[in-house]
């Protein structure tokens, strides 16, 4: 997909997950629309993003 980061074994861009969540869709909606993406993989992406956000956040 021209260098676009996709879920392993699929042609589904990871950005689609974030686009769904930024809109009015849920994780369930995303998984229903992209059945080739395993739930565990989508959750792992979200957890990795959360860890990165907190790792980059300045200490309060």
CHARMM-style PDB file with segment names, atoms N, HN, CA, C and O in Angstrom:
ATOM      1  N   UNK     1       0.827  -1.195   0.000  1.00  0.00      PROA
ATOM      2  CA  UNK     1       0.000   0.000   0.000  1.00  0.00      PROA
ATOM      3  C   UNK     1       0.867   1.252   0.000  1.00  0.00      PROA
ATOM      4  O   UNK     1       0.609   2.195   0.749  1.00  0.00      PROA
ATOM      5  N   UNK     2       1.861   1.258  -0.814  1.00  0.00      PROA
ATOM      6  HN  UNK     2       2.070   0.492  -1.422  1.00  0.00      PROA
ATOM      7  CA  UNK     2       2.707   2.443  -1.007  1.00  0.00      PROA
ATOM      8  C   UNK     2       3.330   2.952   0.283  1.00  0.00      PROA
ATOM      9  O   UNK     2       3.446   4.161   0.479  1.00  0.00      PROA
ATOM     10  N   UNK     3       3.731   2.047   1.159  1.00  0.00      PROA
ATOM     11  HN  UNK     3       3.637   1.064   0.999  1.00  0.00      PROA
ATOM     12  CA  UNK     3       4.397   2.441   2.389  1.00  0.00      PROA
ATOM     13  C   UNK     3       3.467   2.786   3.535  1.00  0.00      PROA
ATOM     14  O   UNK     3       3.931   3.124   4.624  1.00  0.00      PROA
ATOM     15  N   UNK     4       2.166   2.707   3.313  1.00  0.00      PROA
ATOM     16  HN  UNK     4       1.789   2.432   2.428  1.00  0.00      PROA
ATOM     17  CA  UNK     4       1.205   2.988   4.371  1.00  0.00      PROA
ATOM     18  C   UNK     4       1.262   1.867   5.409  1.00  0.00      PROA
ATOM     19  O   UNK     4       1.274   0.687   5.057  1.00  0.00      PROA
ATOM     20  N   UNK     5       1.297   2.236   6.666  1.00  0.00      PROA
ATOM     21  HN  UNK     5       1.287   3.194   6.952  1.00  0.00      PROA
ATOM     22  CA  UNK     5       1.325   1.257   7.750  1.00  0.00      PROA
ATOM     23  C   UNK     5      -0.016   0.531   7.806  1.00  0.00      PROA
ATOM     24  O   UNK     5      -1.057   1.146   8.037  1.00  0.00      PROA
ATOM     25  N   UNK     6       0.023  -0.793   7.591  1.00  0.00      PROA
ATOM     26  HN  UNK     6       0.869  -1.293   7.404  1.00  0.00      PROA
ATOM     27  CA  UNK     6      -1.191  -1.601   7.589  1.00  0.00      PROA
ATOM     28  C   UNK     6      -1.125  -2.668   8.664  1.00  0.00      PROA
ATOM     29  O   UNK     6      -0.048  -3.045   9.127  1.00  0.00      PROA
ATOM     30  N   UNK     7      -2.300  -3.146   9.053  1.00  0.00      PROA
ATOM     31  HN  UNK     7      -3.175  -2.840   8.677  1.00  0.00      PROA
ATOM     32  CA  UNK     7      -2.350  -4.274   9.967  1.00  0.00      PROA
ATOM     33  C   UNK     7      -1.719  -5.475   9.279  1.00  0.00      PROA
ATOM     34  O   UNK     7      -1.961  -5.706   8.094  1.00  0.00      PROA
ATOM     35  N   UNK     8      -0.924  -6.233   9.996  1.00  0.00      PROA
ATOM     36  HN  UNK     8      -0.728  -6.046  10.959  1.00  0.00      PROA
ATOM     37  CA  UNK     8      -0.214  -7.378   9.448  1.00  0.00      PROA
ATOM     38  C   UNK     8      -1.179  -8.343   8.779  1.00  0.00      PROA
ATOM     39  O   UNK     8      -2.216  -8.700   9.337  1.00  0.00      PROA
ATOM     40  N   UNK     9      -0.815  -8.759   7.568  1.00  0.00      PROA
ATOM     41  HN  UNK     9       0.028  -8.468   7.114  1.00  0.00      PROA
ATOM     42  CA  UNK     9      -1.611  -9.724   6.832  1.00  0.00      PROA
ATOM     43  C   UNK     9      -2.866  -9.161   6.193  1.00  0.00      PROA
ATOM     44  O   UNK     9      -3.697  -9.912   5.682  1.00  0.00      PROA
ATOM     45  N   UNK    10      -3.012  -7.829   6.218  1.00  0.00      PROA
ATOM     46  HN  UNK    10      -2.337  -7.218   6.632  1.00  0.00      PROA
ATOM     47  CA  UNK    10      -4.188  -7.197   5.624  1.00  0.00      PROA
ATOM     48  C   UNK    10      -3.740  -6.036   4.744  1.00  0.00      PROA
ATOM     49  O   UNK    10      -2.557  -5.705   4.668  1.00  0.00      PROA
ATOM     50  N   UNK    11      -4.709  -5.439   4.091  1.00  0.00      PROA
ATOM     51  HN  UNK    11      -5.670  -5.709   4.153  1.00  0.00      PROA
ATOM     52  CA  UNK    11      -4.466  -4.197   3.354  1.00  0.00      PROA
ATOM     53  C   UNK    11      -5.229  -3.055   4.043  1.00  0.00      PROA
ATOM     54  O   UNK    11      -5.587  -2.062   3.409  1.00  0.00      PROA
ATOM     55  N   UNK    12      -5.465  -3.215   5.331  1.00  0.00      PROA
ATOM     56  HN  UNK    12      -5.173  -4.021   5.845  1.00  0.00      PROA
ATOM     57  CA  UNK    12      -6.203  -2.218   6.113  1.00  0.00      PROA
ATOM     58  C   UNK    12      -5.205  -1.281   6.787  1.00  0.00      PROA
ATOM     59  O   UNK    12      -4.434  -1.713   7.644  1.00  0.00      PROA
ATOM     60  N   UNK    13      -5.210  -0.015   6.412  1.00  0.00      PROA
ATOM     61  HN  UNK    13      -5.836   0.336   5.716  1.00  0.00      PROA
ATOM     62  CA  UNK    13      -4.297   0.937   7.047  1.00  0.00      PROA
ATOM     63  C   UNK    13      -4.631   1.124   8.532  1.00  0.00      PROA
ATOM     64  O   UNK    13      -5.801   1.183   8.911  1.00  0.00      PROA
ATOM     65  N   UNK    14      -3.607   1.215   9.351  1.00  0.00      PROA
ATOM     66  HN  UNK    14      -2.657   1.167   9.044  1.00  0.00      PROA
ATOM     67  CA  UNK    14      -3.788   1.473  10.778  1.00  0.00      PROA
ATOM     68  C   UNK    14      -4.503   2.804  10.977  1.00  0.00      PROA
ATOM     69  O   UNK    14      -5.273   2.954  11.926  1.00  0.00      PROA
ATOM     70  N   UNK    15      -4.266   3.751  10.115  1.00  0.00      PROA
ATOM     71  HN  UNK    15      -3.641   3.629   9.345  1.00  0.00      PROA
ATOM     72  CA  UNK    15      -4.920   5.063  10.217  1.00  0.00      PROA
ATOM     73  C   UNK    15      -6.442   4.930  10.220  1.00  0.00      PROA
ATOM     74  O   UNK    15      -7.133   5.742  10.836  1.00  0.00      PROA
ATOM     75  N   UNK    16      -6.965   3.917   9.540  1.00  0.00      PROA
ATOM     76  HN  UNK    16      -6.404   3.257   9.040  1.00  0.00      PROA
ATOM     77  CA  UNK    16      -8.417   3.718   9.529  1.00  0.00      PROA
ATOM     78  C   UNK    16      -8.972   3.533  10.936  1.00  0.00      PROA
ATOM     79  O   UNK    16     -10.052   4.032  11.252  1.00  0.00      PROA
ATOM     80  N   UNK    17      -8.235   2.817  11.777  1.00  0.00      PROA
ATOM     81  HN  UNK    17      -7.357   2.412  11.520  1.00  0.00      PROA
ATOM     82  CA  UNK    17      -8.680   2.607  13.154  1.00  0.00      PROA
ATOM     83  C   UNK    17      -8.818   3.949  13.868  1.00  0.00      PROA
ATOM     84  O   UNK    17      -9.834   4.215  14.510  1.00  0.00      PROA
ATOM     85  N   UNK    18      -7.800   4.787  13.754  1.00  0.00      PROA
ATOM     86  HN  UNK    18      -6.975   4.571  13.233  1.00  0.00      PROA
ATOM     87  CA  UNK    18      -7.846   6.086  14.426  1.00  0.00      PROA
ATOM     88  C   UNK    18      -8.920   6.989  13.824  1.00  0.00      PROA
ATOM     89  O   UNK    18      -9.566   7.750  14.543  1.00  0.00      PROA
ATOM     90  N   UNK    19      -9.110   6.906  12.515  1.00  0.00      PROA
ATOM     91  HN  UNK    19      -8.585   6.288  11.931  1.00  0.00      PROA
ATOM     92  CA  UNK    19     -10.162   7.697  11.875  1.00  0.00      PROA
ATOM     93  C   UNK    19     -11.534   7.295  12.402  1.00  0.00      PROA
ATOM     94  O   UNK    19     -12.371   8.158  12.671  1.00  0.00      PROA
ATOM     95  N   UNK    20     -11.770   6.009  12.550  1.00  0.00      PROA
ATOM     96  HN  UNK    20     -11.091   5.308  12.331  1.00  0.00      PROA
ATOM     97  CA  UNK    20     -13.043   5.535  13.097  1.00  0.00      PROA
ATOM     98  C   UNK    20     -13.256   6.078  14.501  1.00  0.00      PROA
ATOM     99  O   UNK    20     -14.328   6.588  14.824  1.00  0.00      PROA
ATOM    100  N   UNK    21     -12.231   5.966  15.326  1.00  0.00      PROA
ATOM    101  HN  UNK    21     -11.359   5.552  15.063  1.00  0.00      PROA
ATOM    102  CA  UNK    21     -12.374   6.386  16.729  1.00  0.00      PROA
ATOM    103  C   UNK    21     -12.482   7.897  16.873  1.00  0.00      PROA
ATOM    104  O   UNK    21     -13.137   8.387  17.793  1.00  0.00      PROA
ATOM    105  N   UNK    22     -11.848   8.636  15.975  1.00  0.00      PROA
ATOM    106  HN  UNK    22     -11.316   8.238  15.228  1.00  0.00      PROA
ATOM    107  CA  UNK    22     -11.954  10.098  16.012  1.00  0.00      PROA
ATOM    108  C   UNK    22     -13.346  10.556  15.608  1.00  0.00      PROA
ATOM    109  O   UNK    22     -13.811  11.611  16.040  1.00  0.00      PROA
ATOM    110  N   UNK    23     -14.004   9.765  14.783  1.00  0.00      PROA
ATOM    111  HN  UNK    23     -13.626   8.908  14.431  1.00  0.00      PROA
ATOM    112  CA  UNK    23     -15.380  10.064  14.383  1.00  0.00      PROA
ATOM    113  C   UNK    23     -16.332   9.543  15.446  1.00  0.00      PROA
ATOM    114  O   UNK    23     -15.996   9.496  16.629  1.00  0.00      PROA
ATOM    115  N   UNK    24     -17.489   9.165  15.021  1.00  0.00      PROA
ATOM    116  HN  UNK    24     -17.762   9.204  14.060  1.00  0.00      PROA
ATOM    117  CA  UNK    24     -18.496   8.697  15.978  1.00  0.00      PROA
ATOM    118  C   UNK    24     -18.567   7.174  16.045  1.00  0.00      PROA
ATOM    119  O   UNK    24     -19.526   6.624  16.587  1.00  0.00      PROA
ATOM    120  N   UNK    25     -17.566   6.490  15.502  1.00  0.00      PROA
ATOM    121  HN  UNK    25     -16.787   6.936  15.062  1.00  0.00      PROA
ATOM    122  CA  UNK    25     -17.575   5.027  15.469  1.00  0.00      PROA
ATOM    123  C   UNK    25     -16.829   4.434  16.654  1.00  0.00      PROA
ATOM    124  O   UNK    25     -15.963   5.075  17.249  1.00  0.00      PROA
ATOM    125  N   UNK    26     -17.178   3.213  16.980  1.00  0.00      PROA
ATOM    126  HN  UNK    26     -17.881   2.692  16.497  1.00  0.00      PROA
ATOM    127  CA  UNK    26     -16.541   2.506  18.089  1.00  0.00      PROA
ATOM    128  C   UNK    26     -15.545   1.482  17.555  1.00  0.00      PROA
ATOM    129  O   UNK    26     -15.451   1.252  16.349  1.00  0.00      PROA
ATOM    130  N   UNK    27     -14.821   0.886  18.460  1.00  0.00      PROA
ATOM    131  HN  UNK    27     -14.898   1.072  19.440  1.00  0.00      PROA
ATOM    132  CA  UNK    27     -13.921  -0.204  18.086  1.00  0.00      PROA
ATOM    133  C   UNK    27     -14.732  -1.335  17.463  1.00  0.00      PROA
ATOM    134  O   UNK    27     -14.288  -1.958  16.500  1.00  0.00      PROA
ATOM    135  N   UNK    28     -15.909  -1.601  18.003  1.00  0.00      PROA
ATOM    136  HN  UNK    28     -16.269  -1.094  18.786  1.00  0.00      PROA
ATOM    137  CA  UNK    28     -16.774  -2.652  17.456  1.00  0.00      PROA
ATOM    138  C   UNK    28     -17.156  -2.350  16.015  1.00  0.00      PROA
ATOM    139  O   UNK    28     -17.168  -3.246  15.172  1.00  0.00      PROA
ATOM    140  N   UNK    29     -17.471  -1.078  15.729  1.00  0.00      PROA
ATOM    141  HN  UNK    29     -17.462  -0.350  16.414  1.00  0.00      PROA
ATOM    142  CA  UNK    29     -17.804  -0.687  14.353  1.00  0.00      PROA
ATOM    143  C   UNK    29     -16.631  -0.968  13.423  1.00  0.00      PROA
ATOM    144  O   UNK    29     -16.804  -1.514  12.333  1.00  0.00      PROA
ATOM    145  N   UNK    30     -15.438  -0.587  13.865  1.00  0.00      PROA
ATOM    146  HN  UNK    30     -15.297  -0.143  14.750  1.00  0.00      PROA
ATOM    147  CA  UNK    30     -14.235  -0.811  13.058  1.00  0.00      PROA
ATOM    148  C   UNK    30     -14.049  -2.301  12.786  1.00  0.00      PROA
ATOM    149  O   UNK    30     -13.829  -2.704  11.644  1.00  0.00      PROA
ATOM    150  N   UNK    31     -14.136  -3.115  13.831  1.00  0.00      PROA
ATOM    151  HN  UNK    31     -14.314  -2.788  14.759  1.00  0.00      PROA
ATOM    152  CA  UNK    31     -13.925  -4.552  13.680  1.00  0.00      PROA
ATOM    153  C   UNK    31     -15.004  -5.185  12.801  1.00  0.00      PROA
ATOM    154  O   UNK    31     -14.717  -6.119  12.052  1.00  0.00      PROA
ATOM    155  N   UNK    32     -16.223  -4.697  12.883  1.00  0.00      PROA
ATOM    156  HN  UNK    32     -16.456  -3.939  13.491  1.00  0.00      PROA
ATOM    157  CA  UNK    32     -17.296  -5.201  12.018  1.00  0.00      PROA
ATOM    158  C   UNK    32     -17.020  -4.867  10.554  1.00  0.00      PROA
ATOM    159  O   UNK    32     -17.272  -5.683   9.668  1.00  0.00      PROA
ATOM    160  N   UNK    33     -16.503  -3.665  10.306  1.00  0.00      PROA
ATOM    161  HN  UNK    33     -16.299  -3.002  11.026  1.00  0.00      PROA
ATOM    162  CA  UNK    33     -16.248  -3.231   8.931  1.00  0.00      PROA
ATOM    163  C   UNK    33     -14.955  -3.804   8.353  1.00  0.00      PROA
ATOM    164  O   UNK    33     -14.800  -3.875   7.134  1.00  0.00      PROA
ATOM    165  N   UNK    34     -14.032  -4.209   9.214  1.00  0.00      PROA
ATOM    166  HN  UNK    34     -14.158  -4.151  10.204  1.00  0.00      PROA
ATOM    167  CA  UNK    34     -12.750  -4.773   8.774  1.00  0.00      PROA
ATOM    168  C   UNK    34     -12.509  -6.103   9.489  1.00  0.00      PROA
ATOM    169  O   UNK    34     -11.657  -6.190  10.373  1.00  0.00      PROA
ATOM    170  N   UNK    35     -13.257  -7.133   9.109  1.00  0.00      PROA
ATOM    171  HN  UNK    35     -13.949  -7.062   8.391  1.00  0.00      PROA
ATOM    172  CA  UNK    35     -13.173  -8.422   9.807  1.00  0.00      PROA
ATOM    173  C   UNK    35     -11.815  -9.116   9.690  1.00  0.00      PROA
ATOM    174  O   UNK    35     -11.543 -10.061  10.431  1.00  0.00      PROA
ATOM    175  N   UNK    36     -10.967  -8.665   8.779  1.00  0.00      PROA
ATOM    176  HN  UNK    36     -11.188  -7.898   8.177  1.00  0.00      PROA
ATOM    177  CA  UNK    36      -9.640  -9.279   8.658  1.00  0.00      PROA
ATOM    178  C   UNK    36      -8.686  -8.814   9.750  1.00  0.00      PROA
ATOM    179  O   UNK    36      -7.607  -9.384   9.916  1.00  0.00      PROA
ATOM    180  N   UNK    37      -9.077  -7.780  10.496  1.00  0.00      PROA
ATOM    181  HN  UNK    37      -9.953  -7.317  10.361  1.00  0.00      PROA
ATOM    182  CA  UNK    37      -8.238  -7.266  11.586  1.00  0.00      PROA
ATOM    183  C   UNK    37      -8.662  -7.948  12.887  1.00  0.00      PROA
ATOM    184  O   UNK    37      -9.805  -7.796  13.318  1.00  0.00      PROA
ATOM    185  N   UNK    38      -7.754  -8.696  13.515  1.00  0.00      PROA
ATOM    186  HN  UNK    38      -6.826  -8.819  13.164  1.00  0.00      PROA
ATOM    187  CA  UNK    38      -8.094  -9.325  14.788  1.00  0.00      PROA
ATOM    188  C   UNK    38      -8.262  -8.287  15.906  1.00  0.00      PROA
ATOM    189  O   UNK    38      -7.522  -7.305  15.967  1.00  0.00      PROA
ATOM    190  N   UNK    39      -9.226  -8.514  16.773  1.00  0.00      PROA
ATOM    191  HN  UNK    39      -9.827  -9.312  16.723  1.00  0.00      PROA
ATOM    192  CA  UNK    39      -9.474  -7.617  17.906  1.00  0.00      PROA
ATOM    193  C   UNK    39      -8.195  -7.388  18.708  1.00  0.00      PROA
ATOM    194  O   UNK    39      -7.887  -6.254  19.076  1.00  0.00      PROA
ATOM    195  N   UNK    40      -7.454  -8.454  18.978  1.00  0.00      PROA
ATOM    196  HN  UNK    40      -7.704  -9.375  18.679  1.00  0.00      PROA
ATOM    197  CA  UNK    40      -6.234  -8.351  19.781  1.00  0.00      PROA
ATOM    198  C   UNK    40      -5.220  -7.414  19.138  1.00  0.00      PROA
ATOM    199  O   UNK    40      -4.514  -6.681  19.831  1.00  0.00      PROA
ATOM    200  N   UNK    41      -5.150  -7.442  17.821  1.00  0.00      PROA
ATOM    201  HN  UNK    41      -5.723  -8.037  17.258  1.00  0.00      PROA
ATOM    202  CA  UNK    41      -4.197  -6.578  17.114  1.00  0.00      PROA
ATOM    203  C   UNK    41      -4.625  -5.125  17.209  1.00  0.00      PROA
ATOM    204  O   UNK    41      -3.791  -4.250  17.442  1.00  0.00      PROA
ATOM    205  N   UNK    42      -5.906  -4.854  17.034  1.00  0.00      PROA
ATOM    206  HN  UNK    42      -6.584  -5.564  16.845  1.00  0.00      PROA
ATOM    207  CA  UNK    42      -6.403  -3.476  17.138  1.00  0.00      PROA
ATOM    208  C   UNK    42      -6.166  -2.930  18.545  1.00  0.00      PROA
ATOM    209  O   UNK    42      -5.747  -1.784  18.707  1.00  0.00      PROA
ATOM    210  N   UNK    43      -6.432  -3.739  19.544  1.00  0.00      PROA
ATOM    211  HN  UNK    43      -6.773  -4.670  19.412  1.00  0.00      PROA
ATOM    212  CA  UNK    43      -6.212  -3.314  20.928  1.00  0.00      PROA
ATOM    213  C   UNK    43      -4.727  -3.077  21.186  1.00  0.00      PROA
ATOM    214  O   UNK    43      -4.360  -2.123  21.872  1.00  0.00      PROA
ATOM    215  N   UNK    44      -3.879  -3.932  20.644  1.00  0.00      PROA
ATOM    216  HN  UNK    44      -4.177  -4.707  20.086  1.00  0.00      PROA
ATOM    217  CA  UNK    44      -2.433  -3.755  20.819  1.00  0.00      PROA
ATOM    218  C   UNK    44      -1.966  -2.435  20.211  1.00  0.00      PROA
ATOM    219  O   UNK    44      -1.103  -1.768  20.780  1.00  0.00      PROA
ATOM    220  N   UNK    45      -2.518  -2.053  19.075  1.00  0.00      PROA
ATOM    221  HN  UNK    45      -3.219  -2.595  18.612  1.00  0.00      PROA
ATOM    222  CA  UNK    45      -2.167  -0.774  18.444  1.00  0.00      PROA
ATOM    223  C   UNK    45      -2.578   0.381  19.352  1.00  0.00      PROA
ATOM    224  O   UNK    45      -1.814   1.325  19.552  1.00  0.00      PROA
ATOM    225  N   UNK    46      -3.780   0.301  19.895  1.00  0.00      PROA
ATOM    226  HN  UNK    46      -4.401  -0.465  19.733  1.00  0.00      PROA
ATOM    227  CA  UNK    46      -4.252   1.373  20.791  1.00  0.00      PROA
ATOM    228  C   UNK    46      -3.409   1.453  22.061  1.00  0.00      PROA
ATOM    229  O   UNK    46      -3.098   2.547  22.532  1.00  0.00      PROA
ATOM    230  N   UNK    47      -3.041   0.311  22.611  1.00  0.00      PROA
ATOM    231  HN  UNK    47      -3.293  -0.578  22.228  1.00  0.00      PROA
ATOM    232  CA  UNK    47      -2.200   0.304  23.812  1.00  0.00      PROA
ATOM    233  C   UNK    47      -0.813   0.875  23.515  1.00  0.00      PROA
ATOM    234  O   UNK    47      -0.258   1.614  24.328  1.00  0.00      PROA
ATOM    235  N   UNK    48      -0.257   0.536  22.359  1.00  0.00      PROA
ATOM    236  HN  UNK    48      -0.708  -0.064  21.698  1.00  0.00      PROA
ATOM    237  CA  UNK    48       1.056   1.073  21.983  1.00  0.00      PROA
ATOM    238  C   UNK    48       0.992   2.585  21.811  1.00  0.00      PROA
ATOM    239  O   UNK    48       1.914   3.299  22.204  1.00  0.00      PROA
ATOM    240  N   UNK    49      -0.094   3.068  21.226  1.00  0.00      PROA
ATOM    241  HN  UNK    49      -0.843   2.488  20.907  1.00  0.00      PROA
ATOM    242  CA  UNK    49      -0.259   4.514  21.061  1.00  0.00      PROA
ATOM    243  C   UNK    49      -0.372   5.202  22.418  1.00  0.00      PROA
ATOM    244  O   UNK    49       0.223   6.256  22.640  1.00  0.00      PROA
ATOM    245  N   UNK    50      -1.145   4.595  23.327  1.00  0.00      PROA
ATOM    246  HN  UNK    50      -1.629   3.738  23.147  1.00  0.00      PROA
ATOM    247  CA  UNK    50      -1.293   5.164  24.676  1.00  0.00      PROA
ATOM    248  C   UNK    50       0.062   5.229  25.380  1.00  0.00      PROA
ATOM    249  O   UNK    50       0.411   6.247  25.977  1.00  0.00      PROA
ATOM    250  N   UNK    51       0.817   4.142  25.307  1.00  0.00      PROA
ATOM    251  HN  UNK    51       0.533   3.314  24.822  1.00  0.00      PROA
ATOM    252  CA  UNK    51       2.137   4.115  25.957  1.00  0.00      PROA
ATOM    253  C   UNK    51       3.047   5.189  25.389  1.00  0.00      PROA
ATOM    254  O   UNK    51       3.792   5.837  26.125  1.00  0.00      PROA
ATOM    255  N   UNK    52       2.985   5.374  24.083  1.00  0.00      PROA
ATOM    256  HN  UNK    52       2.380   4.848  23.486  1.00  0.00      PROA
ATOM    257  CA  UNK    52       3.820   6.388  23.439  1.00  0.00      PROA
ATOM    258  C   UNK    52       3.436   7.795  23.880  1.00  0.00      PROA
ATOM    259  O   UNK    52       4.296   8.644  24.115  1.00  0.00      PROA
ATOM    260  N   UNK    53       2.131   8.028  23.989  1.00  0.00      PROA
ATOM    261  HN  UNK    53       1.432   7.339  23.798  1.00  0.00      PROA
ATOM    262  CA  UNK    53       1.665   9.350  24.411  1.00  0.00      PROA
ATOM    263  C   UNK    53       2.164   9.663  25.820  1.00  0.00      PROA
ATOM    264  O   UNK    53       2.666  10.756  26.079  1.00  0.00      PROA
ATOM    265  N   UNK    54       2.020   8.693  26.729  1.00  0.00      PROA
ATOM    266  HN  UNK    54       1.612   7.805  26.518  1.00  0.00      PROA
ATOM    267  CA  UNK    54       2.452   8.932  28.100  1.00  0.00      PROA
ATOM    268  C   UNK    54       3.971   8.983  28.230  1.00  0.00      PROA
ATOM    269  O   UNK    54       4.494   9.701  29.082  1.00  0.00      PROA
ATOM    270  N   UNK    55       4.672   8.241  27.406  1.00  0.00      PROA
ATOM    271  HN  UNK    55       4.247   7.658  26.714  1.00  0.00      PROA
ATOM    272  CA  UNK    55       6.136   8.273  27.436  1.00  0.00      PROA
ATOM    273  C   UNK    55       6.661   9.642  26.968  1.00  0.00      PROA
ATOM    274  O   UNK    55       7.685  10.125  27.451  1.00  0.00      PROA
ATOM    275  N   UNK    56       5.944  10.247  26.030  1.00  0.00      PROA
ATOM    276  HN  UNK    56       5.112   9.855  25.638  1.00  0.00      PROA
ATOM    277  CA  UNK    56       6.366  11.544  25.472  1.00  0.00      PROA
ATOM    278  C   UNK    56       5.857  12.729  26.282  1.00  0.00      PROA
ATOM    279  O   UNK    56       6.312  13.855  26.080  1.00  0.00      PROA
ATOM    280  N   UNK    57       4.919  12.492  27.197  1.00  0.00      PROA
ATOM    281  HN  UNK    57       4.550  11.577  27.361  1.00  0.00      PROA
ATOM    282  CA  UNK    57       4.345  13.582  27.982  1.00  0.00      PROA
ATOM    283  C   UNK    57       5.338  14.086  29.015  1.00  0.00      PROA
ATOM    284  O   UNK    57       6.027  13.294  29.659  1.00  0.00      PROA
ATOM    285  N   UNK    58       5.413  15.399  29.174  1.00  0.00      PROA
ATOM    286  HN  UNK    58       4.853  16.042  28.652  1.00  0.00      PROA
ATOM    287  CA  UNK    58       6.300  15.930  30.212  1.00  0.00      PROA
ATOM    288  C   UNK    58       5.751  15.574  31.600  1.00  0.00      PROA
ATOM    289  O   UNK    58       4.540  15.471  31.799  1.00  0.00      PROA
ATOM    290  N   UNK    59       6.659  15.391  32.537  1.00  0.00      PROA
ATOM    291  HN  UNK    59       7.642  15.475  32.375  1.00  0.00      PROA
ATOM    292  CA  UNK    59       6.258  15.077  33.909  1.00  0.00      PROA
ATOM    293  C   UNK    59       5.553  16.294  34.504  1.00  0.00      PROA
ATOM    294  O   UNK    59       5.949  17.434  34.260  1.00  0.00      PROA
ATOM    295  N   UNK    60       4.514  16.041  35.281  1.00  0.00      PROA
ATOM    296  HN  UNK    60       4.192  15.115  35.479  1.00  0.00      PROA
ATOM    297  CA  UNK    60       3.742  17.154  35.868  1.00  0.00      PROA
ATOM    298  C   UNK    60       4.428  17.697  37.092  1.00  0.00      PROA
ATOM    299  OT1 UNK    60       3.927  18.633  37.716  1.00  0.00      PROA
TER     300      UNK     60
END
